[in-house]
Amino acid sequence: MLGRPRSASLNISTQFQAGGQTGTRDQYAALEEEADAETKEDLQKMQQDPEKYVDFKIPWRLGLSYNWSYSSPTPAASSSTQVLSFIGNLSITKKWKLSFQSGYDLASATRIGAHRDLHCWVMDFGWRPLGEQQYYEFSVGVKAPILRYLEYRRDRSYRNQ
């Protein structure tokens, strides 16, 4: 045999998002003024008929990816793996952001997180509820770069048997 493939891989990914901010500072200022005017208008609409009000301006992001890999170190031993995964976040308010991550193999890839901006402080929470290696992590810390060492961190991991 002249040659045989020992390994191969294929990666495909895409990303969807809404409510993102791109542009210059002048554009941001114009958008903020427009948002303030829309907020007042939306508030009036919501007060008039709260059941018909839906806010479609919530920023969100979703990434999808497919990964395939093949490995054959010897002719008798070959393996192939396929992973379909997604990752994303949802900003429910300016200061609250929820994140998620999972894949085809839910037992090893699912992660749920929350992030809260507390003005001068920041709070993060992450949780992997499924799989062999489960964990949670929680932290509250100062946002100022010079005081990054001021942080309370609590985490715990455990094996599911």
VOBA-1610 file (N, C-alpha, C; in pm, whole numbers, padded with zeros to 5 digits, always signed):
BEGIN
Met+00085-00116+00000Met+00000+00000+00000Met+00091+00123+00000Leu+00066+00213-00092Leu+00147+00333-00105Leu+00121+00435+00004Gly+00000+00451+00041Gly-00031+00548+00146Gly-00173+00531+00197Arg-00193+00574+00315Arg-00328+00571+00373Arg-00344+00694+00462Pro-00466+00747+00471Pro-00487+00864+00556Pro-00475+00826+00704Arg-00399+00902+00778Arg-00385+00877+00921Arg-00479+00964+01003Ser-00510+01083+00951Ser-00604+01170+01024Ser-00666+01269+00927Ala-00785+01312+00962Ala-00857+01413+00884Ala-00955+01483+00977Ser-00989+01605+00943Ser-01088+01677+01024Ser-01164+01776+00938Leu-01285+01809+00983Leu-01371+01904+00916Leu-01439+01987+01024Asn-01433+02120+01010Asn-01497+02211+01106Asn-01581+02311+01028Ile-01708+02323+01066Ile-01799+02419+01006Ile-01867+02495+01120Ser-01872+02628+01109Ser-01939+02705+01215Ser-02005+02829+01157Thr-02104+02879+01229Thr-02172+03002+01193Thr-02218+03071+01320Gln-02253+03198+01306Gln-02295+03275+01423Gln-02412+03365+01385Phe-02510+03373+01472Phe-02625+03460+01456Phe-02630+03554+01576Gln-02672+03678+01553Gln-02684+03771+01665Gln-02785+03880+01632Ala-02837+03941+01736Ala-02928+04053+01721Ala-02903+04151+01834Gly-02923+04278+01807Gly-02907+04380+01911Gly-02764+04413+01941Gly-02670+04373+01856Gly-02529+04402+01879Gly-02499+04549+01853Gln-02389+04597+01910Gln-02349+04736+01892Gln-02221+04740+01810Thr-02231+04801+01690Thr-02113+04823+01609Thr-02119+04965+01556Gly-02008+05030+01541Gly-02006+05164+01485Gly-01917+05256+01564Thr-01926+05386+01531Thr-01842+05488+01595Thr-01912+05544+01718Arg-01839+05627+01792Arg-01896+05688+01913Arg-02015+05778+01879Asp-02007+05851+01766Asp-02118+05937+01726Asp-02243+05853+01697Gln-02222+05738+01635Gln-02335+05650+01607Gln-02394+05596+01738Tyr-02306+05564+01835Tyr-02355+05518+01965Tyr-02439+05626+02033Ala-02392+05751+02030Ala-02466+05861+02091Ala-02602+05878+02025Ala-02605+05871+01891Ala-02732+05883+01819Ala-02825+05767+01854Leu-02769+05647+01866Leu-02851+05531+01903Leu-02905+05544+02044Glu-02824+05598+02137Glu-02871+05615+02275Glu-02986+05715+02281Glu-02975+05826+02205Glu-03083+05924+02202Glu-03209+05862+02144Glu-03192+05786+02036Glu-03305+05719+01973Glu-03367+05617+02068Ala-03283+05545+02142Ala-03331+05444+02236Ala-03410+05510+02349Asp-03363+05626+02398Asp-03436+05696+02503Asp-03574+05736+02454Ala-03583+05787+02330Ala-03712+05827+02274Ala-03801+05704+02256Glu-03742+05593+02206Glu-03819+05470+02187Glu-03864+05413+02321Thr-03779+05425+02423Thr-03815+05374+02555Thr-03938+05445+02609Lys-03943+05575+02593Lys-04060+05652+02639Lys-04183+05611+02561Glu-04166+05595+02428Glu-04278+05555+02344Glu-04324+05414+02380Asp-04227+05322+02399Asp-04260+05185+02438Asp-04330+05180+02573Leu-04284+05263+02666Leu-04346+05267+02798Leu-04491+05310+02789Gln-04518+05409+02705Gln-04657+05454+02686Gln-04741+05342+02626Lys-04688+05272+02524Lys-04761+05161+02462Lys-04787+05050+02563Met-04686+05020+02644Met-04699+04914+02741Met-04802+04949+02847Gln-04806+05075+02889Gln-04902+05117+02990Gln-05045+05114+02935Gln-05060+05143+02805Gln-05193+05142+02744Gln-05248+04999+02730Asp-05164+04907+02686Asp-05207+04768+02667Asp-05091+04672+02692Pro-05068+04637+02819Pro-04951+04555+02853Pro-04949+04416+02789Glu-05064+04360+02754Glu-05068+04226+02697Glu-05016+04222+02554Lys-05019+04333+02482Lys-04975+04338+02343Lys-04829+04382+02328Tyr-04763+04415+02437Tyr-04627+04466+02430Tyr-04525+04352+02429Val-04438+04353+02331Val-04328+04257+02322Val-04203+04335+02285Asp-04095+04317+02360Asp-03970+04386+02333Asp-03879+04294+02252Phe-03858+04327+02124Phe-03775+04246+02037Phe-03632+04297+02030Lys-03592+04391+02115Lys-03460+04451+02108Lys-03361+04390+02206Ile-03392+04276+02261Ile-03302+04211+02358Ile-03181+04156+02283Pro-03058+04199+02317Pro-02939+04148+02248Pro-02916+04000+02279Trp-02887+03924+02175Trp-02858+03782+02191Trp-02755+03741+02087Arg-02691+03628+02113Arg-02591+03573+02021Arg-02600+03421+02028Leu-02592+03356+01912Leu-02596+03210+01905Leu-02492+03165+01804Gly-02403+03078+01846Gly-02303+03019+01757Gly-02326+02870+01745Leu-02321+02819+01623Leu-02338+02676+01597Leu-02211+02624+01530Ser-02172+02504+01566Ser-02054+02446+01501Ser-02068+02294+01489Tyr-02007+02242+01384Tyr-02002+02098+01360Tyr-01856+02061+01342Asn-01809+01964+01416Asn-01670+01919+01409Asn-01668+01768+01385Trp-01593+01726+01284Trp-01574+01585+01255Trp-01425+01558+01250Ser-01381+01451+01313Ser-01240+01415+01305Ser-01226+01263+01292Tyr-01122+01226+01219Tyr-01093+01085+01192Tyr-00947+01062+01226Ser-00920+00952+01293Ser-00783+00918+01328Ser-00763+00768+01309Ser-00649+00732+01248Ser-00616+00592+01226Ser-00466+00572+01240Pro-00418+00558+01364Pro-00274+00540+01382Pro-00223+00409+01320Thr-00306+00306+01322Thr-00272+00179+01258Thr-00392+00135+01175Pro-00374+00048+01076Pro-00488+00005+00994Pro-00598-00063+01076Ala-00564-00128+01184Ala-00664-00198+01265Ala-00736-00106+01363Ala-00673+00003+01399Ala-00732+00092+01500Ala-00765+00227+01437Ser-00894+00251+01416Ser-00936+00381+01364Ser-01056+00430+01445Ser-01069+00561+01454Ser-01180+00618+01528Ser-01228+00745+01460Ser-01354+00773+01479Ser-01415+00892+01420Ser-01505+00956+01526Thr-01498+01087+01538Thr-01585+01157+01633Thr-01658+01269+01561Gln-01780+01295+01606Gln-01861+01402+01550Gln-01923+01478+01667Val-01912+01610+01662Val-01968+01692+01768Val-02047+01807+01705Leu-02172+01818+01741Leu-02255+01931+01702Leu-02276+02012+01828Ser-02229+02137+01830Ser-02236+02215+01953Ser-02293+02353+01928Phe-02340+02415+02035Phe-02388+02552+02028Phe-02345+02627+02153Ile-02329+02756+02136Ile-02289+02844+02246Ile-02358+02978+02222Gly-02398+03043+02329Gly-02464+03171+02311Gly-02482+03246+02440Asn-02539+03365+02427Asn-02573+03445+02544Asn-02693+03531+02513Leu-02754+03580+02619Leu-02875+03660+02611Leu-02865+03768+02717Ser-02867+03894+02676Ser-02861+04005+02772Ser-03003+04046+02806Ile-03053+04001+02920Ile-03192+04031+02955Ile-03209+04174+03003Thr-03104+04235+03058Thr-03102+04377+03088Thr-02961+04426+03057Lys-02935+04556+03076Lys-02801+04608+03052Lys-02698+04546+03144Lys-02741+04503+03262Lys-02647+04453+03360Lys-02654+04302+03383Trp-02754+04233+03326Trp-02767+04089+03340Trp-02743+04021+03206Lys-02657+03920+03206Lys-02632+03842+03086Lys-02634+03693+03123Leu-02711+03615+03051Leu-02715+03470+03070Leu-02638+03406+02956Ser-02565+03299+02984Ser-02490+03230+02880Ser-02520+03081+02887Phe-02500+03012+02774Phe-02524+02870+02768Phe-02428+02808+02667Gln-02402+02680+02686Gln-02311+02607+02598Gln-02347+02461+02608Ser-02362+02395+02495Ser-02391+02253+02497Ser-02351+02192+02363Gly-02371+02064+02350Gly-02337+01996+02228Gly-02416+01868+02215Tyr-02387+01794+02110Tyr-02456+01669+02085Tyr-02441+01574+02202Asp-02324+01567+02260Asp-02299+01484+02377Asp-02330+01568+02501Leu-02456+01578+02536Leu-02498+01665+02646Leu-02433+01630+02779Ala-02399+01504+02798Ala-02342+01463+02926Ala-02207+01526+02954Ser-02134+01567+02850Ser-02002+01622+02878Ser-01987+01769+02839Ala-02086+01827+02774Ala-02065+01960+02720Ala-02157+02069+02774Thr-02262+02037+02847Thr-02358+02138+02888Thr-02301+02226+02998Arg-02306+02356+02977Arg-02264+02455+03077Arg-02362+02570+03074Ile-02404+02614+03191Ile-02497+02726+03205Ile-02429+02832+03289Gly-02443+02958+03251Gly-02376+03064+03326Gly-02460+03189+03335Ala-02428+03274+03431Ala-02492+03404+03448Ala-02385+03506+03485His-02401+03625+03434His-02307+03734+03459His-02389+03856+03500Arg-02347+03926+03607Arg-02419+04044+03655Arg-02320+04156+03679Asp-02345+04270+03616Asp-02265+04390+03636Asp-02323+04463+03757Leu-02244+04478+03861Leu-02288+04541+03986Leu-02222+04679+04003His-02215+04756+03897His-02155+04889+03890His-02003+04881+03908Cys-01952+04883+04026Cys-01807+04875+04050Cys-01760+04731+04067Trp-01855+04640+04080Trp-01825+04499+04103Trp-01883+04418+03987Val-01844+04292+03979Val-01899+04201+03879Val-01918+04064+03943Met-02029+03998+03908Met-02061+03866+03961Met-02070+03768+03845Asp-02012+03650+03861Asp-02020+03544+03761Asp-02058+03413+03828Phe-02141+03334+03756Phe-02181+03203+03805Phe-02177+03107+03687Gly-02118+02991+03704Gly-02114+02887+03601Gly-02149+02753+03663Trp-02220+02669+03585Trp-02268+02542+03638Trp-02268+02438+03527Arg-02207+02323+03550Arg-02213+02209+03460Arg-02290+02099+03533Pro-02421+02085+03504Pro-02505+01994+03581Pro-02498+01847+03539Leu-02449+01818+03418Leu-02453+01682+03366Leu-02313+01628+03341Gly-02303+01498+03329Gly-02177+01435+03292Gly-02101+01380+03411Glu-01984+01325+03381Glu-01900+01268+03485Glu-01840+01374+03575Gln-01791+01481+03517Gln-01727+01589+03594Gln-01824+01707+03605Gln-01900+01712+03712Gln-01995+01820+03735Gln-01931+01924+03826Tyr-01971+02050+03810Tyr-01915+02153+03895Tyr-02004+02277+03897Tyr-01975+02364+03992Tyr-02028+02499+03989Tyr-01917+02593+04033Glu-01926+02717+03987Glu-01829+02818+04027Glu-01902+02951+04041Phe-01865+03026+04143Phe-01927+03154+04173Phe-01817+03252+04212Ser-01825+03373+04160Ser-01725+03473+04200Ser-01787+03612+04199Val-01741+03695+04291Val-01775+03837+04298Val-01643+03910+04315Gly-01621+04011+04228Gly-01494+04082+04235Gly-01505+04225+04189Val-01404+04302+04217Val-01397+04443+04178Val-01363+04450+04029Lys-01427+04545+03956Lys-01401+04559+03814Lys-01272+04634+03784Ala-01229+04721+03872Ala-01109+04802+03847Ala-00987+04710+03830Pro-00911+04729+03722Pro-00796+04640+03697Pro-00693+04640+03809Ile-00675+04752+03874Ile-00574+04760+03980Ile-00616+04681+04105Leu-00746+04656+04120Leu-00796+04585+04238Leu-00853+04447+04204Arg-00810+04388+04094Arg-00862+04257+04051Arg-00841+04147+04155Tyr-00743+04162+04241Tyr-00716+04060+04342Tyr-00824+04059+04451Leu-00907+04164+04460Leu-01018+04165+04556Leu-01134+04087+04497Glu-01140+03960+04532Glu-01240+03873+04473Glu-01277+03764+04572Tyr-01406+03732+04575Tyr-01453+03617+04651Tyr-01487+03509+04550Arg-01429+03393+04565Arg-01451+03283+04471Arg-01491+03158+04548Arg-01592+03092+04496Arg-01637+02965+04554Arg-01662+02869+04440Asp-01602+02752+04444Asp-01628+02652+04340Asp-01619+02513+04401Arg-01683+02422+04334Arg-01682+02283+04380Arg-01705+02194+04260Ser-01627+02089+04250Ser-01648+01990+04145Ser-01666+01853+04211Tyr-01739+01768+04142Tyr-01765+01635+04195Tyr-01789+01541+04078Arg-01760+01416+04101Arg-01777+01314+03997Arg-01909+01242+04016Asn-01979+01221+03907Asn-02105+01148+03908Asn-02074+00999+03885Gln-02114+00915+03979Gln-02082+00772+03965Gln-02203+00687+03961
//
